[in-house]
Amino acid sequence: MSSLSIVAASAGHKQNESARGASWRAERERAVMEHASLAHVPTGHDTVIDFLTSDACEGPRKWLGAATTADGTMYGVPSHSRRVLKLEPRKGGKITAIGCDDALSETHFKFLRGIDGKNGKVYGLPAWGEGVLCVDCVTDDVRLIGELPPEMKWQWHGGAMGNDKALYAIPCNASKVLRVDTETDALTFIGDLGEHGSLKNKWYGGIKDRNGAIWGIPYCSDKVLKITPETQSVEMFDVSGETLKKNAFSWHGGTLAPDGCIYGFPSHAERVLKINCNTGEISLIGDSLGTDGYKFGGGCIGGDGNVYAFPSDYHAVLKIDVATGKTSLLGVGEPSMMPSLKNKWQGGVLARDGSIYGIPCDAPSVLCIDVAAQRVFFLGALGDLPDKYQGGFLDANDGVIYAIPENAPNVMRICPRGSTPHPPARANTEHPV
């Protein structure tokens, strides 16, 4: 592994050809991405975007999210890579790749999302993987728990730790909920999903409420999923007053807001999903957002307690006012919102400066939502590489947000005003793609 470095403006625009070749996008979409990148003009802002590089970050489709532990260490969950990314912000941004070829196979899309087990280990949820990923945070040992049937694709999508110290993974294509006992490493499969068992792309999410229940947000299912860890019961619920359709690609995950409700982000659905976890009422709220697909790719709670959703293919940021149930849009008409570009941002983080930062997939910029001013900004010039990053994580010590590379050949740092990155951030850096 090469020594850590910060990429400055003089860095060459190296082409990550393997990542580009791995993209499923058609040539027309490639042309749209190139045009958007060339036309993009970064917004002036005091937040600094820079990059940490290492040989460990080379290659396509490396990691899909991460788990963060109490000491600030971040563990990137392998997709195509056969190594786990270990990022240590509190050790000068040290980057290492841990594990060995004997631990992980060449299977693509092995794991999707990571979870801290609060037991000195982190876990990766299997998508196409042959087992559950387990990383010992003390020894850096990487291994698989259990044995899953080969050639299983997109089995689980998201999950959460229950109060019983077990991990629960949300069925996507799988016919059961996956339960991982983190004390014994035992894998079990729970829940009778009936005819839903054979349905594809059922639920996304894995959102734990204040009472300890874990919820799955309907993507192609017509029901909301609820897991109660204490009883290991699995239930499905209808949306009040609505008849949902199967295979509708309705909502892309959700988030728990301070009011104790979960809000689902519209993908193909026209309205926001609201789950009142205290009363059990499930409803649709807000205005119609139209019939276009893949509208939003995740969201975040602002310092004002409201929910903000990041545009994937949509033309604006969605704001959900949790007190009134009303929705509104931010950034409409902004050129850098790039309404013709797809797969722009997915997920984001509330920083200590009060702004929310959206993590770029195909977008050539970081999305900054100034919650106080109710404005949006577009930071950095990141090029036209597809699927740049998967997930952003805030270090509580330095106040920096770290983005985990999928195709990008680096870890991106978002350094808001007042943050204390180590090594120090360097302004006016460019994305080396």
One Martini backbone bead per residue (centre of mass of N, CA, C, O) as a GRO file, in nm:
protein
  433
    1MET     BB    1   0.096   0.035   0.022
    2SER     BB    2   0.064   0.351  -0.002
    3SER     BB    3   0.099   0.651   0.088
    4LEU     BB    4  -0.052   0.910   0.210
    5SER     BB    5  -0.261   1.155   0.034
    6ILE     BB    6  -0.319   1.472  -0.107
    7VAL     BB    7  -0.525   1.609  -0.347
    8ALA     BB    8  -0.452   1.841  -0.585
    9ALA     BB    9  -0.489   2.053  -0.857
   10SER     BB   10  -0.234   1.912  -1.013
   11ALA     BB   11  -0.380   1.674  -1.066
   12GLY     BB   12  -0.458   1.434  -1.266
   13HIS     BB   13  -0.704   1.305  -1.505
   14LYS     BB   14  -0.759   1.011  -1.430
   15GLN     BB   15  -0.871   0.721  -1.580
   16ASN     BB   16  -1.133   0.495  -1.480
   17GLU     BB   17  -1.196   0.255  -1.696
   18SER     BB   18  -1.315   0.018  -1.535
   19ALA     BB   19  -1.549   0.177  -1.415
   20ARG     BB   20  -1.674   0.265  -1.682
   21GLY     BB   21  -1.715  -0.024  -1.797
   22ALA     BB   22  -1.910  -0.114  -1.550
   23SER     BB   23  -2.122   0.051  -1.651
   24TRP     BB   24  -2.478   0.039  -1.739
   25ARG     BB   25  -2.481   0.278  -1.907
   26ALA     BB   26  -2.565   0.452  -2.163
   27GLU     BB   27  -2.447   0.669  -2.395
   28ARG     BB   28  -2.647   0.891  -2.336
   29GLU     BB   29  -2.584   0.914  -2.032
   30ARG     BB   30  -2.290   0.979  -2.070
   31ALA     BB   31  -2.337   1.249  -2.216
   32VAL     BB   32  -2.487   1.383  -1.983
   33MET     BB   33  -2.254   1.367  -1.779
   34GLU     BB   34  -2.045   1.526  -1.939
   35HIS     BB   35  -2.209   1.784  -1.967
   36ALA     BB   36  -2.254   1.838  -1.664
   37SER     BB   37  -1.955   1.861  -1.591
   38LEU     BB   38  -1.883   2.098  -1.787
   39ALA     BB   39  -2.126   2.296  -1.682
   40HIS     BB   40  -2.023   2.301  -1.407
   41VAL     BB   41  -2.045   2.540  -1.127
   42PRO     BB   42  -1.913   2.612  -0.852
   43THR     BB   43  -1.979   2.706  -0.536
   44GLY     BB   44  -1.922   2.938  -0.321
   45HIS     BB   45  -1.740   2.823  -0.023
   46ASP     BB   46  -1.616   2.730   0.310
   47THR     BB   47  -1.621   2.451   0.218
   48VAL     BB   48  -1.403   2.173   0.200
   49ILE     BB   49  -1.278   1.977  -0.074
   50ASP     BB   50  -1.116   1.659  -0.040
   51PHE     BB   51  -0.843   1.403  -0.066
   52LEU     BB   52  -0.776   1.057  -0.007
   53THR     BB   53  -0.502   0.847  -0.087
   54SER     BB   54  -0.472   0.501  -0.216
   55ASP     BB   55  -0.419   0.189  -0.335
   56ALA     BB   56  -0.685   0.079  -0.195
   57CYS     BB   57  -0.877   0.271  -0.402
   58GLU     BB   58  -0.858   0.090  -0.633
   59GLY     BB   59  -1.110   0.040  -0.847
   60PRO     BB   60  -1.414  -0.113  -0.891
   61ARG     BB   61  -1.674  -0.160  -0.693
   62LYS     BB   62  -1.581  -0.179  -0.383
   63TRP     BB   63  -1.799  -0.014  -0.191
   64LEU     BB   64  -2.114  -0.041   0.028
   65GLY     BB   65  -2.046   0.127   0.257
   66ALA     BB   66  -2.054   0.150   0.631
   67ALA     BB   67  -1.894   0.124   0.951
   68THR     BB   68  -1.909   0.284   1.274
   69THR     BB   69  -1.720   0.346   1.550
   70ALA     BB   70  -1.648   0.488   1.856
   71ASP     BB   71  -1.338   0.561   1.744
   72GLY     BB   72  -1.407   0.641   1.419
   73THR     BB   73  -1.394   0.395   1.262
   74MET     BB   74  -1.404   0.286   0.916
   75TYR     BB   75  -1.594   0.025   0.736
   76GLY     BB   76  -1.579  -0.100   0.430
   77VAL     BB   77  -1.810  -0.264   0.225
   78PRO     BB   78  -1.791  -0.517   0.012
   79SER     BB   79  -1.831  -0.577  -0.323
   80HIS     BB   80  -1.579  -0.650  -0.531
   81SER     BB   81  -1.401  -0.657  -0.316
   82ARG     BB   82  -1.153  -0.847  -0.096
   83ARG     BB   83  -1.171  -0.593   0.092
   84VAL     BB   84  -1.150  -0.398   0.373
   85LEU     BB   85  -1.209  -0.081   0.467
   86LYS     BB   86  -0.975   0.123   0.661
   87LEU     BB   87  -1.067   0.418   0.842
   88GLU     BB   88  -0.859   0.672   1.030
   89PRO     BB   89  -0.914   0.987   1.134
   90ARG     BB   90  -0.742   0.966   1.426
   91LYS     BB   91  -0.479   0.872   1.217
   92GLY     BB   92  -0.450   1.076   0.968
   93GLY     BB   93  -0.625   0.910   0.756
   94LYS     BB   94  -0.591   0.615   0.755
   95ILE     BB   95  -0.536   0.362   0.495
   96THR     BB   96  -0.672   0.027   0.471
   97ALA     BB   97  -0.653  -0.319   0.369
   98ILE     BB   98  -0.848  -0.586   0.485
   99GLY     BB   99  -0.762  -0.909   0.455
  100CYS     BB  100  -0.827  -1.198   0.236
  101ASP     BB  101  -0.880  -1.427  -0.013
  102ASP     BB  102  -0.991  -1.648   0.189
  103ALA     BB  103  -1.240  -1.476   0.297
  104LEU     BB  104  -1.309  -1.361   0.002
  105SER     BB  105  -1.467  -1.348  -0.283
  106GLU     BB  106  -1.545  -1.265  -0.632
  107THR     BB  107  -1.802  -1.170  -0.573
  108HIS     BB  108  -2.046  -0.961  -0.644
  109PHE     BB  109  -2.215  -0.774  -0.433
  110LYS     BB  110  -2.181  -0.890  -0.139
  111PHE     BB  111  -2.237  -0.613   0.022
  112LEU     BB  112  -2.498  -0.410   0.209
  113ARG     BB  113  -2.402  -0.259   0.449
  114GLY     BB  114  -2.324  -0.146   0.782
  115ILE     BB  115  -2.269  -0.273   1.130
  116ASP     BB  116  -2.251  -0.207   1.463
  117GLY     BB  117  -2.230  -0.446   1.731
  118LYS     BB  118  -2.108  -0.346   2.014
  119ASN     BB  119  -1.854  -0.599   2.024
  120GLY     BB  120  -1.592  -0.541   1.833
  121LYS     BB  121  -1.784  -0.554   1.576
  122VAL     BB  122  -1.854  -0.582   1.227
  123TYR     BB  123  -2.117  -0.576   0.971
  124GLY     BB  124  -2.231  -0.742   0.668
  125LEU     BB  125  -2.478  -0.740   0.436
  126PRO     BB  126  -2.612  -0.965   0.227
  127ALA     BB  127  -2.654  -0.986  -0.121
  128TRP     BB  128  -2.440  -1.201  -0.281
  129GLY     BB  129  -2.335  -1.334  -0.046
  130GLU     BB  130  -2.224  -1.635   0.144
  131GLY     BB  131  -2.242  -1.433   0.394
  132VAL     BB  132  -2.159  -1.280   0.686
  133LEU     BB  133  -1.991  -1.010   0.774
  134CYS     BB  134  -1.684  -1.015   0.984
  135VAL     BB  135  -1.518  -0.771   1.197
  136ASP     BB  136  -1.233  -0.741   1.385
  137CYS     BB  137  -1.130  -0.447   1.550
  138VAL     BB  138  -0.863  -0.562   1.685
  139THR     BB  139  -0.736  -0.778   1.452
  140ASP     BB  140  -0.865  -0.762   1.148
  141ASP     BB  141  -1.049  -0.986   1.112
  142VAL     BB  142  -1.186  -1.171   0.830
  143ARG     BB  143  -1.524  -1.305   0.798
  144LEU     BB  144  -1.765  -1.560   0.781
  145ILE     BB  145  -2.108  -1.607   0.851
  146GLY     BB  146  -2.207  -1.868   0.757
  147GLU     BB  147  -2.424  -2.029   0.493
  148LEU     BB  148  -2.508  -1.949   0.173
  149PRO     BB  149  -2.644  -1.969  -0.108
  150PRO     BB  150  -2.560  -1.964  -0.413
  151GLU     BB  151  -2.654  -1.715  -0.629
  152MET     BB  152  -2.748  -1.476  -0.453
  153LYS     BB  153  -2.962  -1.187  -0.516
  154TRP     BB  154  -3.056  -0.935  -0.337
  155GLN     BB  155  -3.161  -1.032  -0.046
  156TRP     BB  156  -3.063  -0.779   0.129
  157HIS     BB  157  -3.183  -0.435   0.253
  158GLY     BB  158  -3.087  -0.369   0.521
  159GLY     BB  159  -3.062  -0.280   0.882
  160ALA     BB  160  -3.062  -0.382   1.240
  161MET     BB  161  -3.029  -0.351   1.578
  162GLY     BB  162  -3.142  -0.510   1.836
  163ASN     BB  163  -3.212  -0.534   2.181
  164ASP     BB  164  -3.103  -0.855   2.154
  165LYS     BB  165  -2.823  -0.852   1.987
  166ALA     BB  166  -2.946  -0.855   1.700
  167LEU     BB  167  -2.952  -0.893   1.355
  168TYR     BB  168  -3.164  -0.732   1.103
  169ALA     BB  169  -3.267  -0.824   0.777
  170ILE     BB  170  -3.404  -0.703   0.485
  171PRO     BB  171  -3.609  -0.817   0.249
  172CYS     BB  172  -3.582  -0.840  -0.094
  173ASN     BB  173  -3.546  -1.146  -0.229
  174ALA     BB  174  -3.595  -1.274   0.016
  175SER     BB  175  -3.816  -1.493   0.221
  176LYS     BB  176  -3.657  -1.377   0.477
  177VAL     BB  177  -3.550  -1.293   0.774
  178LEU     BB  178  -3.240  -1.198   0.898
  179ARG     BB  179  -3.069  -1.350   1.179
  180VAL     BB  180  -2.802  -1.224   1.398
  181ASP     BB  181  -2.614  -1.357   1.648
  182THR     BB  182  -2.355  -1.179   1.813
  183GLU     BB  183  -2.283  -1.408   2.038
  184THR     BB  184  -2.298  -1.692   1.838
  185ASP     BB  185  -2.334  -1.666   1.508
  186ALA     BB  186  -2.624  -1.721   1.451
  187LEU     BB  187  -2.841  -1.827   1.187
  188THR     BB  188  -3.167  -1.702   1.101
  189PHE     BB  189  -3.512  -1.750   0.979
  190ILE     BB  190  -3.782  -1.516   0.967
  191GLY     BB  191  -4.095  -1.530   0.871
  192ASP     BB  192  -4.417  -1.516   0.714
  193LEU     BB  193  -4.474  -1.393   0.375
  194GLY     BB  194  -4.593  -1.566   0.181
  195GLU     BB  195  -4.639  -1.432  -0.129
  196HIS     BB  196  -4.389  -1.239  -0.070
  197GLY     BB  197  -4.145  -1.436  -0.086
  198SER     BB  198  -4.128  -1.414  -0.424
  199LEU     BB  199  -4.077  -1.127  -0.421
  200LYS     BB  200  -3.923  -0.859  -0.562
  201ASN     BB  201  -3.805  -0.590  -0.412
  202LYS     BB  202  -3.964  -0.532  -0.142
  203TRP     BB  203  -3.744  -0.398   0.070
  204TYR     BB  204  -3.623  -0.108   0.234
  205GLY     BB  205  -3.380  -0.056   0.508
  206GLY     BB  206  -3.390  -0.063   0.854
  207ILE     BB  207  -3.575   0.092   1.092
  208LYS     BB  208  -3.540   0.213   1.410
  209ASP     BB  209  -3.728   0.263   1.676
  210ARG     BB  210  -3.796   0.364   2.004
  211ASN     BB  211  -3.918   0.057   2.066
  212GLY     BB  212  -3.729  -0.149   1.866
  213ALA     BB  213  -3.844  -0.155   1.603
  214ILE     BB  214  -3.835  -0.283   1.260
  215TRP     BB  215  -3.838  -0.129   0.934
  216GLY     BB  216  -3.987  -0.173   0.610
  217ILE     BB  217  -3.973  -0.030   0.294
  218PRO     BB  218  -4.165  -0.008   0.021
  219TYR     BB  219  -4.100  -0.099  -0.311
  220CYS     BB  220  -4.260  -0.379  -0.431
  221SER     BB  221  -4.439  -0.373  -0.211
  222ASP     BB  222  -4.780  -0.338  -0.043
  223LYS     BB  223  -4.615  -0.336   0.231
  224VAL     BB  224  -4.535  -0.300   0.564
  225LEU     BB  225  -4.258  -0.372   0.767
  226LYS     BB  226  -4.241  -0.561   1.088
  227ILE     BB  227  -4.002  -0.593   1.357
  228THR     BB  228  -3.995  -0.787   1.669
  229PRO     BB  229  -3.737  -0.889   1.857
  230GLU     BB  230  -3.861  -0.998   2.128
  231THR     BB  231  -4.055  -1.208   1.939
  232GLN     BB  232  -3.985  -1.247   1.631
  233SER     BB  233  -4.182  -1.079   1.472
  234VAL     BB  234  -4.366  -1.067   1.150
  235GLU     BB  235  -4.513  -0.787   0.981
  236MET     BB  236  -4.795  -0.659   0.781
  237PHE     BB  237  -4.894  -0.338   0.634
  238ASP     BB  238  -5.114  -0.105   0.555
  239VAL     BB  239  -5.225   0.175   0.399
  240SER     BB  240  -5.423   0.416   0.483
  241GLY     BB  241  -5.661   0.441   0.228
  242GLU     BB  242  -5.478   0.241   0.053
  243THR     BB  243  -5.376   0.090  -0.271
  244LEU     BB  244  -5.121  -0.086  -0.336
  245LYS     BB  245  -4.866  -0.181  -0.557
  246LYS     BB  246  -4.696  -0.400  -0.706
  247ASN     BB  247  -4.406  -0.321  -0.859
  248ALA     BB  248  -4.366   0.021  -0.798
  249PHE     BB  249  -4.121   0.159  -0.671
  250SER     BB  250  -4.191   0.358  -0.428
  251TRP     BB  251  -3.957   0.345  -0.190
  252HIS     BB  252  -3.626   0.476  -0.071
  253GLY     BB  253  -3.655   0.448   0.208
  254GLY     BB  254  -3.571   0.601   0.538
  255THR     BB  255  -3.655   0.800   0.842
  256LEU     BB  256  -3.607   0.900   1.172
  257ALA     BB  257  -3.776   1.127   1.355
  258PRO     BB  258  -3.828   1.327   1.637
  259ASP     BB  259  -4.151   1.240   1.630
  260GLY     BB  260  -4.138   0.907   1.582
  261CYS     BB  261  -4.129   0.904   1.272
  262ILE     BB  262  -4.145   0.759   0.952
  263TYR     BB  263  -3.988   0.849   0.635
  264GLY     BB  264  -4.057   0.802   0.298
  265PHE     BB  265  -3.887   0.797  -0.010
  266PRO     BB  266  -3.959   0.880  -0.318
  267SER     BB  267  -3.960   0.721  -0.619
  268HIS     BB  268  -4.248   0.648  -0.776
  269ALA     BB  269  -4.394   0.783  -0.581
  270GLU     BB  270  -4.587   1.078  -0.513
  271ARG     BB  271  -4.560   1.030  -0.199
  272VAL     BB  272  -4.520   1.034   0.133
  273LEU     BB  273  -4.422   0.821   0.386
  274LYS     BB  274  -4.600   0.750   0.702
  275ILE     BB  275  -4.483   0.628   1.026
  276ASN     BB  276  -4.650   0.575   1.324
  277CYS     BB  277  -4.494   0.414   1.587
  278ASN     BB  278  -4.708   0.468   1.820
  279THR     BB  279  -4.996   0.404   1.655
  280GLY     BB  280  -4.959   0.260   1.350
  281GLU     BB  281  -4.994   0.473   1.148
  282ILE     BB  282  -5.039   0.473   0.785
  283SER     BB  283  -4.935   0.724   0.543
  284LEU     BB  284  -4.997   0.990   0.318
  285ILE     BB  285  -4.804   1.284   0.230
  286GLY     BB  286  -4.842   1.556   0.067
  287ASP     BB  287  -4.758   1.629  -0.233
  288SER     BB  288  -4.736   1.583  -0.553
  289LEU     BB  289  -4.432   1.464  -0.745
  290GLY     BB  290  -4.514   1.272  -0.949
  291THR     BB  291  -4.434   0.997  -1.195
  292ASP     BB  292  -4.156   0.985  -1.175
  293GLY     BB  293  -3.860   0.821  -1.130
  294TYR     BB  294  -3.619   0.818  -0.900
  295LYS     BB  295  -3.621   1.075  -0.713
  296PHE     BB  296  -3.494   0.956  -0.432
  297GLY     BB  297  -3.168   0.899  -0.231
  298GLY     BB  298  -3.252   0.977   0.041
  299GLY     BB  299  -3.189   1.117   0.383
  300CYS     BB  300  -3.231   1.391   0.635
  301ILE     BB  301  -3.187   1.550   0.937
  302GLY     BB  302  -3.234   1.851   1.052
  303GLY     BB  303  -3.192   2.102   1.290
  304ASP     BB  304  -3.522   2.153   1.259
  305GLY     BB  305  -3.651   1.841   1.231
  306ASN     BB  306  -3.649   1.799   0.939
  307VAL     BB  307  -3.687   1.658   0.615
  308TYR     BB  308  -3.432   1.561   0.370
  309ALA     BB  309  -3.419   1.497   0.018
  310PHE     BB  310  -3.230   1.344  -0.233
  311PRO     BB  311  -3.165   1.381  -0.558
  312SER     BB  312  -3.162   1.172  -0.822
  313ASP     BB  313  -3.382   1.247  -1.074
  314TYR     BB  314  -3.457   1.499  -0.957
  315HIS     BB  315  -3.502   1.880  -0.943
  316ALA     BB  316  -3.503   1.857  -0.615
  317VAL     BB  317  -3.540   1.924  -0.291
  318LEU     BB  318  -3.690   1.764  -0.018
  319LYS     BB  319  -3.933   1.889   0.216
  320ILE     BB  320  -4.033   1.779   0.548
  321ASP     BB  321  -4.287   1.879   0.757
  322VAL     BB  322  -4.354   1.731   1.059
  323ALA     BB  323  -4.581   1.922   1.180
  324THR     BB  324  -4.770   1.941   0.896
  325GLY     BB  325  -4.704   1.745   0.634
  326LYS     BB  326  -4.553   1.922   0.445
  327THR     BB  327  -4.431   2.003   0.118
  328SER     BB  328  -4.114   2.102  -0.036
  329LEU     BB  329  -3.886   2.295  -0.246
  330LEU     BB  330  -3.535   2.295  -0.332
  331GLY     BB  331  -3.365   2.433  -0.617
  332VAL     BB  332  -3.538   2.539  -0.827
  333GLY     BB  333  -3.358   2.614  -1.130
  334GLU     BB  334  -3.088   2.511  -1.078
  335PRO     BB  335  -2.838   2.428  -1.284
  336SER     BB  336  -2.682   2.218  -1.079
  337MET     BB  337  -2.933   2.015  -1.063
  338MET     BB  338  -2.968   1.856  -1.321
  339PRO     BB  339  -3.250   1.725  -1.448
  340SER     BB  340  -3.113   1.516  -1.669
  341LEU     BB  341  -2.976   1.382  -1.438
  342LYS     BB  342  -2.884   1.079  -1.296
  343ASN     BB  343  -2.790   0.967  -1.000
  344LYS     BB  344  -2.675   1.196  -0.808
  345TRP     BB  345  -2.781   1.145  -0.500
  346GLN     BB  346  -2.690   0.950  -0.188
  347GLY     BB  347  -2.719   1.058   0.079
  348GLY     BB  348  -2.637   1.203   0.414
  349VAL     BB  349  -2.514   1.484   0.629
  350LEU     BB  350  -2.506   1.633   0.938
  351ALA     BB  351  -2.342   1.909   1.036
  352ARG     BB  352  -2.205   2.143   1.262
  353ASP     BB  353  -2.298   2.394   1.064
  354GLY     BB  354  -2.612   2.293   0.975
  355SER     BB  355  -2.550   2.135   0.729
  356ILE     BB  356  -2.625   1.942   0.443
  357TYR     BB  357  -2.461   1.652   0.287
  358GLY     BB  358  -2.450   1.528  -0.034
  359ILE     BB  359  -2.374   1.231  -0.196
  360PRO     BB  360  -2.206   1.146  -0.480
  361CYS     BB  361  -2.254   0.979  -0.770
  362ASP     BB  362  -2.294   1.140  -1.068
  363ALA     BB  363  -2.236   1.394  -0.959
  364PRO     BB  364  -2.009   1.691  -0.974
  365SER     BB  365  -2.118   1.723  -0.666
  366VAL     BB  366  -2.180   1.859  -0.365
  367LEU     BB  367  -2.454   1.875  -0.158
  368CYS     BB  368  -2.581   2.182  -0.010
  369ILE     BB  369  -2.785   2.236   0.282
  370ASP     BB  370  -2.913   2.532   0.401
  371VAL     BB  371  -3.125   2.540   0.655
  372ALA     BB  372  -3.143   2.837   0.749
  373ALA     BB  373  -3.165   2.958   0.437
  374GLN     BB  374  -3.297   2.767   0.228
  375ARG     BB  375  -3.042   2.650   0.059
  376VAL     BB  376  -2.837   2.568  -0.227
  377PHE     BB  377  -2.528   2.392  -0.296
  378PHE     BB  378  -2.226   2.339  -0.515
  379LEU     BB  379  -1.949   2.127  -0.452
  380GLY     BB  380  -1.718   2.104  -0.660
  381ALA     BB  381  -1.512   1.911  -0.915
  382LEU     BB  382  -1.580   1.560  -0.992
  383GLY     BB  383  -1.690   1.478  -1.251
  384ASP     BB  384  -1.808   1.175  -1.463
  385LEU     BB  385  -1.809   0.958  -1.268
  386PRO     BB  386  -1.964   0.683  -1.178
  387ASP     BB  387  -2.034   0.599  -0.875
  388LYS     BB  388  -1.840   0.729  -0.657
  389TYR     BB  389  -2.024   0.705  -0.387
  390GLN     BB  390  -2.102   0.521  -0.055
  391GLY     BB  391  -2.139   0.717   0.173
  392GLY     BB  392  -2.155   0.917   0.476
  393PHE     BB  393  -1.926   1.014   0.757
  394LEU     BB  394  -1.914   1.136   1.082
  395ASP     BB  395  -1.673   1.284   1.278
  396ALA     BB  396  -1.687   1.386   1.609
  397ASN     BB  397  -1.404   1.522   1.636
  398ASP     BB  398  -1.349   1.686   1.341
  399GLY     BB  399  -1.622   1.731   1.156
  400VAL     BB  400  -1.588   1.525   0.928
  401ILE     BB  401  -1.671   1.405   0.607
  402TYR     BB  402  -1.680   1.066   0.483
  403ALA     BB  403  -1.638   0.914   0.164
  404ILE     BB  404  -1.714   0.615   0.012
  405PRO     BB  405  -1.572   0.429  -0.231
  406GLU     BB  406  -1.658   0.294  -0.532
  407ASN     BB  407  -1.510   0.431  -0.802
  408ALA     BB  408  -1.341   0.601  -0.656
  409PRO     BB  409  -0.977   0.683  -0.591
  410ASN     BB  410  -1.108   0.788  -0.308
  411VAL     BB  411  -1.139   0.982  -0.021
  412MET     BB  412  -1.379   1.198   0.077
  413ARG     BB  413  -1.369   1.535   0.207
  414ILE     BB  414  -1.583   1.719   0.430
  415CYS     BB  415  -1.498   2.064   0.536
  416PRO     BB  416  -1.626   2.247   0.749
  417ARG     BB  417  -1.671   2.493   0.934
  418GLY     BB  418  -1.472   2.406   1.226
  419SER     BB  419  -1.305   2.194   1.131
  420THR     BB  420  -1.028   1.927   1.206
  421PRO     BB  421  -0.835   1.812   0.991
  422HIS     BB  422  -0.632   1.499   0.942
  423PRO     BB  423  -0.496   1.639   0.750
  424PRO     BB  424  -0.508   1.926   0.627
  425ALA     BB  425  -0.691   2.109   0.432
  426ARG     BB  426  -0.726   2.162   0.069
  427ALA     BB  427  -0.794   2.384  -0.143
  428ASN     BB  428  -0.872   2.347  -0.476
  429THR     BB  429  -0.958   2.062  -0.537
  430GLU     BB  430  -0.952   1.770  -0.742
  431HIS     BB  431  -1.083   1.510  -0.915
  432PRO     BB  432  -0.910   1.199  -0.978
  433VAL     BB  433  -1.033   1.064  -1.302
   0.00000   0.00000   0.00000
